[in-house]
Amino acid sequence: SVLRPSSLMTDDERAAHRKKLQSFKTLAECETYDKQHQAEMQDRAKKQNKTLREPTGAACNRYKAATAKPGPK
C-alpha cells in the first residue's frame, strides 16, 4: 500500500512539522524545508520497506496563496 508521509511520523513529530511549516516567512523557505522533509520521509519509508505516495506540494500552499497576484475581475 502507498502511505502518506505523516503515517511514518509520531504525534510529536507531526506537531513539530506543522509548527515548522507555519513558522516560515517566505515560500522559498517553506519549499526548501519541505523538500528536505520529503527526502527524510522517503528514507524512513525505504528503511521500513514501505512506499510513500507522491508529494502533493500542498505543504506550502498558504504561502502560494499569500503571494498570488489577484486575477482579473
mmCIF file of the N, C-alpha and C atoms, coordinates in Angstrom:
data_MODEL
# 
_entry.id   MODEL 
# 
loop_
_atom_site.group_PDB 
_atom_site.id 
_atom_site.type_symbol 
_atom_site.label_atom_id 
_atom_site.label_alt_id 
_atom_site.label_comp_id 
_atom_site.label_asym_id 
_atom_site.label_entity_id 
_atom_site.label_seq_id 
_atom_site.pdbx_PDB_ins_code 
_atom_site.Cartn_x 
_atom_site.Cartn_y 
_atom_site.Cartn_z 
_atom_site.occupancy 
_atom_site.B_iso_or_equiv 
_atom_site.pdbx_formal_charge 
_atom_site.auth_seq_id 
_atom_site.auth_comp_id 
_atom_site.auth_asym_id 
_atom_site.auth_atom_id 
_atom_site.pdbx_PDB_model_num 
ATOM 1   N N  . SER A 1 1  ? 0.831   -1.193 0.000   1.00 0.00 ? 1  SER A N  1 
ATOM 2   C CA . SER A 1 1  ? 0.000   0.000  0.000   1.00 0.00 ? 1  SER A CA 1 
ATOM 3   C C  . SER A 1 1  ? 0.869   1.246  0.000   1.00 0.00 ? 1  SER A C  1 
ATOM 4   N N  . VAL A 1 2  ? 0.315   2.321  -0.479  1.00 0.00 ? 2  VAL A N  1 
ATOM 5   C CA . VAL A 1 2  ? 1.030   3.591  -0.580  1.00 0.00 ? 2  VAL A CA 1 
ATOM 6   C C  . VAL A 1 2  ? 0.622   4.466  0.598   1.00 0.00 ? 2  VAL A C  1 
ATOM 7   N N  . LEU A 1 3  ? 1.605   4.958  1.315   1.00 0.00 ? 3  LEU A N  1 
ATOM 8   C CA . LEU A 1 3  ? 1.353   5.679  2.562   1.00 0.00 ? 3  LEU A CA 1 
ATOM 9   C C  . LEU A 1 3  ? 1.582   7.173  2.435   1.00 0.00 ? 3  LEU A C  1 
ATOM 10  N N  . ARG A 1 4  ? 0.909   7.912  3.307   1.00 0.00 ? 4  ARG A N  1 
ATOM 11  C CA . ARG A 1 4  ? 1.187   9.342  3.467   1.00 0.00 ? 4  ARG A CA 1 
ATOM 12  C C  . ARG A 1 4  ? 2.415   9.465  4.360   1.00 0.00 ? 4  ARG A C  1 
ATOM 13  N N  . PRO A 1 5  ? 3.261   10.475 4.135   1.00 0.00 ? 5  PRO A N  1 
ATOM 14  C CA . PRO A 1 5  ? 4.442   10.641 4.989   1.00 0.00 ? 5  PRO A CA 1 
ATOM 15  C C  . PRO A 1 5  ? 4.090   10.762 6.471   1.00 0.00 ? 5  PRO A C  1 
ATOM 16  N N  . SER A 1 6  ? 2.958   11.376 6.783   1.00 0.00 ? 6  SER A N  1 
ATOM 17  C CA . SER A 1 6  ? 2.594   11.561 8.190   1.00 0.00 ? 6  SER A CA 1 
ATOM 18  C C  . SER A 1 6  ? 2.364   10.234 8.904   1.00 0.00 ? 6  SER A C  1 
ATOM 19  N N  . SER A 1 7  ? 2.077   9.184  8.146   1.00 0.00 ? 7  SER A N  1 
ATOM 20  C CA . SER A 1 7  ? 1.858   7.879  8.783   1.00 0.00 ? 7  SER A CA 1 
ATOM 21  C C  . SER A 1 7  ? 3.158   7.295  9.330   1.00 0.00 ? 7  SER A C  1 
ATOM 22  N N  . LEU A 1 8  ? 4.284   7.844  8.915   1.00 0.00 ? 8  LEU A N  1 
ATOM 23  C CA . LEU A 1 8  ? 5.587   7.376  9.411   1.00 0.00 ? 8  LEU A CA 1 
ATOM 24  C C  . LEU A 1 8  ? 6.102   8.231  10.556  1.00 0.00 ? 8  LEU A C  1 
ATOM 25  N N  . MET A 1 9  ? 5.305   9.225  10.965  1.00 0.00 ? 9  MET A N  1 
ATOM 26  C CA . MET A 1 9  ? 5.728   10.165 11.999  1.00 0.00 ? 9  MET A CA 1 
ATOM 27  C C  . MET A 1 9  ? 4.964   9.918  13.297  1.00 0.00 ? 9  MET A C  1 
ATOM 28  N N  . THR A 1 10 ? 5.607   10.237 14.411  1.00 0.00 ? 10 THR A N  1 
ATOM 29  C CA . THR A 1 10 ? 4.915   10.174 15.697  1.00 0.00 ? 10 THR A CA 1 
ATOM 30  C C  . THR A 1 10 ? 4.014   11.406 15.820  1.00 0.00 ? 10 THR A C  1 
ATOM 31  N N  . ASP A 1 11 ? 3.131   11.411 16.802  1.00 0.00 ? 11 ASP A N  1 
ATOM 32  C CA . ASP A 1 11 ? 2.282   12.583 17.033  1.00 0.00 ? 11 ASP A CA 1 
ATOM 33  C C  . ASP A 1 11 ? 3.130   13.825 17.296  1.00 0.00 ? 11 ASP A C  1 
ATOM 34  N N  . ASP A 1 12 ? 4.187   13.661 18.076  1.00 0.00 ? 12 ASP A N  1 
ATOM 35  C CA . ASP A 1 12 ? 5.073   14.794 18.379  1.00 0.00 ? 12 ASP A CA 1 
ATOM 36  C C  . ASP A 1 12 ? 5.772   15.302 17.121  1.00 0.00 ? 12 ASP A C  1 
ATOM 37  N N  . GLU A 1 13 ? 6.211   14.386 16.263  1.00 0.00 ? 13 GLU A N  1 
ATOM 38  C CA . GLU A 1 13 ? 6.857   14.792 15.016  1.00 0.00 ? 13 GLU A CA 1 
ATOM 39  C C  . GLU A 1 13 ? 5.877   15.539 14.102  1.00 0.00 ? 13 GLU A C  1 
ATOM 40  N N  . ARG A 1 14 ? 4.644   15.053 14.025  1.00 0.00 ? 14 ARG A N  1 
ATOM 41  C CA . ARG A 1 14 ? 3.627   15.727 13.204  1.00 0.00 ? 14 ARG A CA 1 
ATOM 42  C C  . ARG A 1 14 ? 3.359   17.135 13.720  1.00 0.00 ? 14 ARG A C  1 
ATOM 43  N N  . ALA A 1 15 ? 3.250   17.279 15.034  1.00 0.00 ? 15 ALA A N  1 
ATOM 44  C CA . ALA A 1 15 ? 3.004   18.591 15.635  1.00 0.00 ? 15 ALA A CA 1 
ATOM 45  C C  . ALA A 1 15 ? 4.173   19.537 15.355  1.00 0.00 ? 15 ALA A C  1 
ATOM 46  N N  . ALA A 1 16 ? 5.394   19.042 15.504  1.00 0.00 ? 16 ALA A N  1 
ATOM 47  C CA . ALA A 1 16 ? 6.578   19.861 15.257  1.00 0.00 ? 16 ALA A CA 1 
ATOM 48  C C  . ALA A 1 16 ? 6.656   20.250 13.775  1.00 0.00 ? 16 ALA A C  1 
ATOM 49  N N  . HIS A 1 17 ? 6.297   19.334 12.904  1.00 0.00 ? 17 HIS A N  1 
ATOM 50  C CA . HIS A 1 17 ? 6.311   19.596 11.458  1.00 0.00 ? 17 HIS A CA 1 
ATOM 51  C C  . HIS A 1 17 ? 5.303   20.695 11.114  1.00 0.00 ? 17 HIS A C  1 
ATOM 52  N N  . ARG A 1 18 ? 4.097   20.600 11.652  1.00 0.00 ? 18 ARG A N  1 
ATOM 53  C CA . ARG A 1 18 ? 3.078   21.636 11.401  1.00 0.00 ? 18 ARG A CA 1 
ATOM 54  C C  . ARG A 1 18 ? 3.557   22.998 11.897  1.00 0.00 ? 18 ARG A C  1 
ATOM 55  N N  . LYS A 1 19 ? 4.126   23.004 13.104  1.00 0.00 ? 19 LYS A N  1 
ATOM 56  C CA . LYS A 1 19 ? 4.611   24.261 13.682  1.00 0.00 ? 19 LYS A CA 1 
ATOM 57  C C  . LYS A 1 19 ? 5.720   24.857 12.809  1.00 0.00 ? 19 LYS A C  1 
ATOM 58  N N  . LYS A 1 20 ? 6.613   24.009 12.340  1.00 0.00 ? 20 LYS A N  1 
ATOM 59  C CA . LYS A 1 20 ? 7.709   24.460 11.486  1.00 0.00 ? 20 LYS A CA 1 
ATOM 60  C C  . LYS A 1 20 ? 7.149   25.048 10.188  1.00 0.00 ? 20 LYS A C  1 
ATOM 61  N N  . LEU A 1 21 ? 6.188   24.373 9.562   1.00 0.00 ? 21 LEU A N  1 
ATOM 62  C CA . LEU A 1 21 ? 5.594   24.872 8.322   1.00 0.00 ? 21 LEU A CA 1 
ATOM 63  C C  . LEU A 1 21 ? 4.966   26.246 8.515   1.00 0.00 ? 21 LEU A C  1 
ATOM 64  N N  . GLN A 1 22 ? 4.408   26.475 9.681   1.00 0.00 ? 22 GLN A N  1 
ATOM 65  C CA . GLN A 1 22 ? 3.736   27.743 9.961   1.00 0.00 ? 22 GLN A CA 1 
ATOM 66  C C  . GLN A 1 22 ? 4.725   28.860 10.329  1.00 0.00 ? 22 GLN A C  1 
ATOM 67  N N  . SER A 1 23 ? 5.974   28.510 10.552  1.00 0.00 ? 23 SER A N  1 
ATOM 68  C CA . SER A 1 23 ? 6.951   29.495 11.019  1.00 0.00 ? 23 SER A CA 1 
ATOM 69  C C  . SER A 1 23 ? 7.658   30.248 9.900   1.00 0.00 ? 23 SER A C  1 
ATOM 70  N N  . PHE A 1 24 ? 7.550   29.767 8.677   1.00 0.00 ? 24 PHE A N  1 
ATOM 71  C CA . PHE A 1 24 ? 8.307   30.375 7.583   1.00 0.00 ? 24 PHE A CA 1 
ATOM 72  C C  . PHE A 1 24 ? 7.737   31.724 7.176   1.00 0.00 ? 24 PHE A C  1 
ATOM 73  N N  . LYS A 1 25 ? 8.628   32.574 6.697   1.00 0.00 ? 25 LYS A N  1 
ATOM 74  C CA . LYS A 1 25 ? 8.238   33.916 6.250   1.00 0.00 ? 25 LYS A CA 1 
ATOM 75  C C  . LYS A 1 25 ? 8.046   33.968 4.733   1.00 0.00 ? 25 LYS A C  1 
ATOM 76  N N  . THR A 1 26 ? 8.674   33.021 4.018   1.00 0.00 ? 26 THR A N  1 
ATOM 77  C CA . THR A 1 26 ? 8.594   33.054 2.559   1.00 0.00 ? 26 THR A CA 1 
ATOM 78  C C  . THR A 1 26 ? 8.281   31.673 1.986   1.00 0.00 ? 26 THR A C  1 
ATOM 79  N N  . LEU A 1 27 ? 7.773   31.690 0.762   1.00 0.00 ? 27 LEU A N  1 
ATOM 80  C CA . LEU A 1 27 ? 7.508   30.447 0.043   1.00 0.00 ? 27 LEU A CA 1 
ATOM 81  C C  . LEU A 1 27 ? 8.804   29.668 -0.166  1.00 0.00 ? 27 LEU A C  1 
ATOM 82  N N  . ALA A 1 28 ? 9.877   30.361 -0.500  1.00 0.00 ? 28 ALA A N  1 
ATOM 83  C CA . ALA A 1 28 ? 11.163  29.687 -0.744  1.00 0.00 ? 28 ALA A CA 1 
ATOM 84  C C  . ALA A 1 28 ? 11.647  28.934 0.498   1.00 0.00 ? 28 ALA A C  1 
ATOM 85  N N  . GLU A 1 29 ? 11.536  29.556 1.675   1.00 0.00 ? 29 GLU A N  1 
ATOM 86  C CA . GLU A 1 29 ? 11.941  28.876 2.916   1.00 0.00 ? 29 GLU A CA 1 
ATOM 87  C C  . GLU A 1 29 ? 11.102  27.619 3.125   1.00 0.00 ? 29 GLU A C  1 
ATOM 88  N N  . CYS A 1 30 ? 9.816   27.746 2.914   1.00 0.00 ? 30 CYS A N  1 
ATOM 89  C CA . CYS A 1 30 ? 8.910   26.610 3.111   1.00 0.00 ? 30 CYS A CA 1 
ATOM 90  C C  . CYS A 1 30 ? 9.249   25.481 2.143   1.00 0.00 ? 30 CYS A C  1 
ATOM 91  N N  . GLU A 1 31 ? 9.455   25.827 0.878   1.00 0.00 ? 31 GLU A N  1 
ATOM 92  C CA . GLU A 1 31 ? 9.737   24.795 -0.129  1.00 0.00 ? 31 GLU A CA 1 
ATOM 93  C C  . GLU A 1 31 ? 11.068  24.105 0.130   1.00 0.00 ? 31 GLU A C  1 
ATOM 94  N N  . THR A 1 32 ? 12.068  24.848 0.591   1.00 0.00 ? 32 THR A N  1 
ATOM 95  C CA . THR A 1 32 ? 13.364  24.244 0.916   1.00 0.00 ? 32 THR A CA 1 
ATOM 96  C C  . THR A 1 32 ? 13.198  23.229 2.046   1.00 0.00 ? 32 THR A C  1 
ATOM 97  N N  . TYR A 1 33 ? 12.504  23.638 3.095   1.00 0.00 ? 33 TYR A N  1 
ATOM 98  C CA . TYR A 1 33 ? 12.253  22.734 4.212   1.00 0.00 ? 33 TYR A CA 1 
ATOM 99  C C  . TYR A 1 33 ? 11.436  21.529 3.758   1.00 0.00 ? 33 TYR A C  1 
ATOM 100 N N  . ASP A 1 34 ? 10.408  21.756 2.950   1.00 0.00 ? 34 ASP A N  1 
ATOM 101 C CA . ASP A 1 34 ? 9.523   20.669 2.525   1.00 0.00 ? 34 ASP A CA 1 
ATOM 102 C C  . ASP A 1 34 ? 10.284  19.627 1.710   1.00 0.00 ? 34 ASP A C  1 
ATOM 103 N N  . LYS A 1 35 ? 11.176  20.068 0.852   1.00 0.00 ? 35 LYS A N  1 
ATOM 104 C CA . LYS A 1 35 ? 11.982  19.117 0.064   1.00 0.00 ? 35 LYS A CA 1 
ATOM 105 C C  . LYS A 1 35 ? 12.840  18.255 0.981   1.00 0.00 ? 35 LYS A C  1 
ATOM 106 N N  . GLN A 1 36 ? 13.446  18.891 1.990   1.00 0.00 ? 36 GLN A N  1 
ATOM 107 C CA . GLN A 1 36 ? 14.283  18.153 2.944   1.00 0.00 ? 36 GLN A CA 1 
ATOM 108 C C  . GLN A 1 36 ? 13.422  17.152 3.724   1.00 0.00 ? 36 GLN A C  1 
ATOM 109 N N  . HIS A 1 37 ? 12.256  17.603 4.154   1.00 0.00 ? 37 HIS A N  1 
ATOM 110 C CA . HIS A 1 37 ? 11.354  16.732 4.911   1.00 0.00 ? 37 HIS A CA 1 
ATOM 111 C C  . HIS A 1 37 ? 10.913  15.538 4.054   1.00 0.00 ? 37 HIS A C  1 
ATOM 112 N N  . GLN A 1 38 ? 10.580  15.783 2.802   1.00 0.00 ? 38 GLN A N  1 
ATOM 113 C CA . GLN A 1 38 ? 10.166  14.701 1.910   1.00 0.00 ? 38 GLN A CA 1 
ATOM 114 C C  . GLN A 1 38 ? 11.279  13.671 1.740   1.00 0.00 ? 38 GLN A C  1 
ATOM 115 N N  . ALA A 1 39 ? 12.514  14.148 1.606   1.00 0.00 ? 39 ALA A N  1 
ATOM 116 C CA . ALA A 1 39 ? 13.650  13.236 1.468   1.00 0.00 ? 39 ALA A CA 1 
ATOM 117 C C  . ALA A 1 39 ? 13.822  12.382 2.722   1.00 0.00 ? 39 ALA A C  1 
ATOM 118 N N  . GLU A 1 40 ? 13.660  13.002 3.884   1.00 0.00 ? 40 GLU A N  1 
ATOM 119 C CA . GLU A 1 40 ? 13.769  12.253 5.144   1.00 0.00 ? 40 GLU A CA 1 
ATOM 120 C C  . GLU A 1 40 ? 12.672  11.187 5.246   1.00 0.00 ? 40 GLU A C  1 
ATOM 121 N N  . MET A 1 41 ? 11.458  11.538 4.834   1.00 0.00 ? 41 MET A N  1 
ATOM 122 C CA . MET A 1 41 ? 10.348  10.579 4.908   1.00 0.00 ? 41 MET A CA 1 
ATOM 123 C C  . MET A 1 41 ? 10.544  9.448  3.901   1.00 0.00 ? 41 MET A C  1 
ATOM 124 N N  . GLN A 1 42 ? 11.088  9.765  2.719   1.00 0.00 ? 42 GLN A N  1 
ATOM 125 C CA . GLN A 1 42 ? 11.379  8.723  1.727   1.00 0.00 ? 42 GLN A CA 1 
ATOM 126 C C  . GLN A 1 42 ? 12.417  7.753  2.278   1.00 0.00 ? 42 GLN A C  1 
ATOM 127 N N  . ASP A 1 43 ? 13.448  8.290  2.930   1.00 0.00 ? 43 ASP A N  1 
ATOM 128 C CA . ASP A 1 43 ? 14.492  7.456  3.519   1.00 0.00 ? 43 ASP A CA 1 
ATOM 129 C C  . ASP A 1 43 ? 13.906  6.566  4.615   1.00 0.00 ? 43 ASP A C  1 
ATOM 130 N N  . ARG A 1 44 ? 13.064  7.147  5.447   1.00 0.00 ? 44 ARG A N  1 
ATOM 131 C CA . ARG A 1 44 ? 12.427  6.386  6.521   1.00 0.00 ? 44 ARG A CA 1 
ATOM 132 C C  . ARG A 1 44 ? 11.550  5.270  5.943   1.00 0.00 ? 44 ARG A C  1 
ATOM 133 N N  . ALA A 1 45 ? 10.804  5.592  4.909   1.00 0.00 ? 45 ALA A N  1 
ATOM 134 C CA . ALA A 1 45 ? 9.930   4.601  4.270   1.00 0.00 ? 45 ALA A CA 1 
ATOM 135 C C  . ALA A 1 45 ? 10.761  3.463  3.676   1.00 0.00 ? 45 ALA A C  1 
ATOM 136 N N  . LYS A 1 46 ? 11.839  3.816  3.007   1.00 0.00 ? 46 LYS A N  1 
ATOM 137 C CA . LYS A 1 46 ? 12.689  2.801  2.371   1.00 0.00 ? 46 LYS A CA 1 
ATOM 138 C C  . LYS A 1 46 ? 13.244  1.846  3.417   1.00 0.00 ? 46 LYS A C  1 
ATOM 139 N N  . LYS A 1 47 ? 13.679  2.391  4.556   1.00 0.00 ? 47 LYS A N  1 
ATOM 140 C CA . LYS A 1 47 ? 14.225  1.553  5.631   1.00 0.00 ? 47 LYS A CA 1 
ATOM 141 C C  . LYS A 1 47 ? 13.178  0.603  6.197   1.00 0.00 ? 47 LYS A C  1 
ATOM 142 N N  . GLN A 1 48 ? 11.896  0.989  6.087   1.00 0.00 ? 48 GLN A N  1 
ATOM 143 C CA . GLN A 1 48 ? 10.802  0.149  6.596   1.00 0.00 ? 48 GLN A CA 1 
ATOM 144 C C  . GLN A 1 48 ? 10.150  -0.657 5.475   1.00 0.00 ? 48 GLN A C  1 
ATOM 145 N N  . ASN A 1 49 ? 10.766  -0.645 4.293   1.00 0.00 ? 49 ASN A N  1 
ATOM 146 C CA . ASN A 1 49 ? 10.215  -1.339 3.123   1.00 0.00 ? 49 ASN A CA 1 
ATOM 147 C C  . ASN A 1 49 ? 8.781   -0.922 2.830   1.00 0.00 ? 49 ASN A C  1 
ATOM 148 N N  . LYS A 1 50 ? 8.538   0.387  2.898   1.00 0.00 ? 50 LYS A N  1 
ATOM 149 C CA . LYS A 1 50 ? 7.216   0.939  2.618   1.00 0.00 ? 50 LYS A CA 1 
ATOM 150 C C  . LYS A 1 50 ? 7.329   1.922  1.463   1.00 0.00 ? 50 LYS A C  1 
ATOM 151 N N  . THR A 1 51 ? 6.199   2.224  0.870   1.00 0.00 ? 51 THR A N  1 
ATOM 152 C CA . THR A 1 51 ? 6.158   3.145  -0.264  1.00 0.00 ? 51 THR A CA 1 
ATOM 153 C C  . THR A 1 51 ? 5.326   4.354  0.108   1.00 0.00 ? 51 THR A C  1 
ATOM 154 N N  . LEU A 1 52 ? 5.886   5.535  -0.152  1.00 0.00 ? 52 LEU A N  1 
ATOM 155 C CA . LEU A 1 52 ? 5.148   6.771  0.091   1.00 0.00 ? 52 LEU A CA 1 
ATOM 156 C C  . LEU A 1 52 ? 4.459   7.212  -1.183  1.00 0.00 ? 52 LEU A C  1 
ATOM 157 N N  . ARG A 1 53 ? 3.328   7.873  -1.014  1.00 0.00 ? 53 ARG A N  1 
ATOM 158 C CA . ARG A 1 53 ? 2.658   8.434  -2.187  1.00 0.00 ? 53 ARG A CA 1 
ATOM 159 C C  . ARG A 1 53 ? 3.482   9.622  -2.689  1.00 0.00 ? 53 ARG A C  1 
ATOM 160 N N  . GLU A 1 54 ? 3.223   10.007 -3.913  1.00 0.00 ? 54 GLU A N  1 
ATOM 161 C CA . GLU A 1 54 ? 3.916   11.156 -4.496  1.00 0.00 ? 54 GLU A CA 1 
ATOM 162 C C  . GLU A 1 54 ? 3.554   12.408 -3.701  1.00 0.00 ? 54 GLU A C  1 
ATOM 163 N N  . PRO A 1 55 ? 4.523   13.289 -3.469  1.00 0.00 ? 55 PRO A N  1 
ATOM 164 C CA . PRO A 1 55 ? 4.218   14.530 -2.744  1.00 0.00 ? 55 PRO A CA 1 
ATOM 165 C C  . PRO A 1 55 ? 3.201   15.368 -3.518  1.00 0.00 ? 55 PRO A C  1 
ATOM 166 N N  . THR A 1 56 ? 2.290   15.979 -2.792  1.00 0.00 ? 56 THR A N  1 
ATOM 167 C CA . THR A 1 56 ? 1.268   16.804 -3.427  1.00 0.00 ? 56 THR A CA 1 
ATOM 168 C C  . THR A 1 56 ? 1.726   18.243 -3.589  1.00 0.00 ? 56 THR A C  1 
ATOM 169 N N  . GLY A 1 57 ? 2.742   18.640 -2.819  1.00 0.00 ? 57 GLY A N  1 
ATOM 170 C CA . GLY A 1 57 ? 3.203   20.019 -2.871  1.00 0.00 ? 57 GLY A CA 1 
ATOM 171 C C  . GLY A 1 57 ? 2.303   20.967 -2.099  1.00 0.00 ? 57 GLY A C  1 
ATOM 172 N N  . ALA A 1 58 ? 1.350   20.418 -1.355  1.00 0.00 ? 58 ALA A N  1 
ATOM 173 C CA . ALA A 1 58 ? 0.367   21.241 -0.651  1.00 0.00 ? 58 ALA A CA 1 
ATOM 174 C C  . ALA A 1 58 ? 0.904   21.854 0.644   1.00 0.00 ? 58 ALA A C  1 
ATOM 175 N N  . ALA A 1 59 ? 2.027   21.381 1.139   1.00 0.00 ? 59 ALA A N  1 
ATOM 176 C CA . ALA A 1 59 ? 2.524   21.851 2.437   1.00 0.00 ? 59 ALA A CA 1 
ATOM 177 C C  . ALA A 1 59 ? 2.735   23.360 2.464   1.00 0.00 ? 59 ALA A C  1 
ATOM 178 N N  . CYS A 1 60 ? 3.097   23.945 1.334   1.00 0.00 ? 60 CYS A N  1 
ATOM 179 C CA . CYS A 1 60 ? 3.408   25.382 1.295   1.00 0.00 ? 60 CYS A CA 1 
ATOM 180 C C  . CYS A 1 60 ? 2.314   26.198 0.608   1.00 0.00 ? 60 CYS A C  1 
ATOM 181 N N  . ASN A 1 61 ? 1.147   25.633 0.441   1.00 0.00 ? 61 ASN A N  1 
ATOM 182 C CA . ASN A 1 61 ? 0.068   26.328 -0.274  1.00 0.00 ? 61 ASN A CA 1 
ATOM 183 C C  . ASN A 1 61 ? -0.292  27.671 0.331   1.00 0.00 ? 61 ASN A C  1 
ATOM 184 N N  . ARG A 1 62 ? -0.230  27.790 1.651   1.00 0.00 ? 62 ARG A N  1 
ATOM 185 C CA . ARG A 1 62 ? -0.626  29.058 2.266   1.00 0.00 ? 62 ARG A CA 1 
ATOM 186 C C  . ARG A 1 62 ? 0.287   30.204 1.830   1.00 0.00 ? 62 ARG A C  1 
ATOM 187 N N  . TYR A 1 63 ? 1.548   29.884 1.518   1.00 0.00 ? 63 TYR A N  1 
ATOM 188 C CA . TYR A 1 63 ? 2.474   30.907 1.044   1.00 0.00 ? 63 TYR A CA 1 
ATOM 189 C C  . TYR A 1 63 ? 2.183   31.250 -0.413  1.00 0.00 ? 63 TYR A C  1 
ATOM 190 N N  . LYS A 1 64 ? 1.805   30.237 -1.178  1.00 0.00 ? 64 LYS A N  1 
ATOM 191 C CA . LYS A 1 64 ? 1.462   30.472 -2.580  1.00 0.00 ? 64 LYS A CA 1 
ATOM 192 C C  . LYS A 1 64 ? 0.232   31.364 -2.663  1.00 0.00 ? 64 LYS A C  1 
ATOM 193 N N  . ALA A 1 65 ? -0.751  31.099 -1.842  1.00 0.00 ? 65 ALA A N  1 
ATOM 194 C CA . ALA A 1 65 ? -1.979  31.898 -1.839  1.00 0.00 ? 65 ALA A CA 1 
ATOM 195 C C  . ALA A 1 65 ? -1.682  33.338 -1.401  1.00 0.00 ? 65 ALA A C  1 
ATOM 196 N N  . ALA A 1 66 ? -0.800  33.489 -0.440  1.00 0.00 ? 66 ALA A N  1 
ATOM 197 C CA . ALA A 1 66 ? -0.486  34.821 0.086   1.00 0.00 ? 66 ALA A CA 1 
ATOM 198 C C  . ALA A 1 66 ? 0.285   35.665 -0.926  1.00 0.00 ? 66 ALA A C  1 
ATOM 199 N N  . THR A 1 67 ? 1.033   35.016 -1.819  1.00 0.00 ? 67 THR A N  1 
ATOM 200 C CA . THR A 1 67 ? 1.832   35.766 -2.778  1.00 0.00 ? 67 THR A CA 1 
ATOM 201 C C  . THR A 1 67 ? 1.214   35.802 -4.162  1.00 0.00 ? 67 THR A C  1 
ATOM 202 N N  . ALA A 1 68 ? 0.078   35.139 -4.337  1.00 0.00 ? 68 ALA A N  1 
ATOM 203 C CA . ALA A 1 68 ? -0.586  35.108 -5.643  1.00 0.00 ? 68 ALA A CA 1 
ATOM 204 C C  . ALA A 1 68 ? -1.067  36.507 -6.028  1.00 0.00 ? 68 ALA A C  1 
ATOM 205 N N  . LYS A 1 69 ? -0.913  36.802 -7.293  1.00 0.00 ? 69 LYS A N  1 
ATOM 206 C CA . LYS A 1 69 ? -1.426  38.082 -7.776  1.00 0.00 ? 69 LYS A CA 1 
ATOM 207 C C  . LYS A 1 69 ? -2.930  37.939 -8.027  1.00 0.00 ? 69 LYS A C  1 
ATOM 208 N N  . PRO A 1 70 ? -3.703  38.924 -7.654  1.00 0.00 ? 70 PRO A N  1 
ATOM 209 C CA . PRO A 1 70 ? -5.142  38.826 -7.892  1.00 0.00 ? 70 PRO A CA 1 
ATOM 210 C C  . PRO A 1 70 ? -5.425  38.746 -9.385  1.00 0.00 ? 70 PRO A C  1 
ATOM 211 N N  . GLY A 1 71 ? -6.366  37.897 -9.727  1.00 0.00 ? 71 GLY A N  1 
ATOM 212 C CA . GLY A 1 71 ? -6.737  37.726 -11.122 1.00 0.00 ? 71 GLY A CA 1 
ATOM 213 C C  . GLY A 1 71 ? -7.657  38.829 -11.593 1.00 0.00 ? 71 GLY A C  1 
ATOM 214 N N  . PRO A 1 72 ? -7.954  38.842 -12.870 1.00 0.00 ? 72 PRO A N  1 
ATOM 215 C CA . PRO A 1 72 ? -8.897  39.859 -13.386 1.00 0.00 ? 72 PRO A CA 1 
ATOM 216 C C  . PRO A 1 72 ? -10.282 39.672 -12.798 1.00 0.00 ? 72 PRO A C  1 
ATOM 217 N N  . LYS A 1 73 ? -10.975 40.775 -12.635 1.00 0.00 ? 73 LYS A N  1 
ATOM 218 C CA . LYS A 1 73 ? -12.314 40.705 -12.041 1.00 0.00 ? 73 LYS A CA 1 
ATOM 219 C C  . LYS A 1 73 ? -13.372 40.881 -13.089 1.00 0.00 ? 73 LYS A C  1 
# 
